[in-house]
């Protein structure tokens, strides 16, 4: 009975990759949470005080845009958090 042929080439092994853990900056999480809280607080204050407040009266319905912009800014920051 004939002998089986021995493989001449070595089996390919991919090179080992060094894994570096990415860390988000320390300021990111507090700014993210503060942005969410400020946005929700701005919208809540606008609805509670109404348009009679000294800060809210000149801006009108732009107060909602300010509040939502703060919330969206917090969501965008949350995509950078690791």
KAJOLIN-V362696 format. One record per backbone hydrogen bond with DSSP energy under -0.5 kcal/mol. NH is the residue of the N-H (numbers start at 1). CO is the residue of the C=O. E is the energy in kcal/mol with one decimal. If there is no record, write none. Layout:
nh=NH co=CO e=E
nh=NH co=CO e=E
This chain:
nh=19 co=17 e=-0.6
nh=20 co=18 e=-0.6
nh=21 co=19 e=-0.5
nh=22 co=20 e=-0.5
nh=28 co=25 e=-1.0
nh=29 co=25 e=-0.5
nh=30 co=26 e=-0.6
nh=31 co=27 e=-1.9
nh=32 co=28 e=-2.4
nh=33 co=29 e=-2.5
nh=34 co=30 e=-2.4
nh=35 co=31 e=-2.2
nh=36 co=32 e=-1.9
nh=37 co=33 e=-2.5
nh=38 co=34 e=-2.8
nh=39 co=35 e=-2.3
nh=40 co=36 e=-2.5
nh=41 co=37 e=-2.7
nh=42 co=38 e=-2.7
nh=43 co=39 e=-2.0
nh=44 co=40 e=-2.5
nh=45 co=41 e=-2.7
nh=46 co=42 e=-2.1
nh=47 co=43 e=-1.9
nh=48 co=44 e=-2.4
nh=49 co=45 e=-2.8
nh=50 co=45 e=-0.6
nh=50 co=46 e=-1.5
nh=52 co=49 e=-0.6
nh=53 co=50 e=-0.8
nh=57 co=53 e=-2.3
nh=60 co=56 e=-1.6
nh=62 co=59 e=-1.8
nh=63 co=60 e=-1.4
nh=64 co=61 e=-1.2
nh=65 co=61 e=-0.8
nh=66 co=62 e=-2.2
nh=67 co=63 e=-2.3
nh=68 co=64 e=-2.7
nh=69 co=65 e=-2.2
nh=70 co=66 e=-2.0
nh=71 co=67 e=-1.9
nh=72 co=68 e=-2.8
nh=73 co=69 e=-2.3
nh=74 co=70 e=-1.8
nh=75 co=71 e=-1.8
nh=76 co=72 e=-2.5
nh=77 co=73 e=-2.1
nh=78 co=74 e=-1.6
nh=79 co=75 e=-0.9
nh=79 co=76 e=-0.7
nh=80 co=77 e=-1.2
nh=81 co=77 e=-0.5
nh=81 co=78 e=-0.5
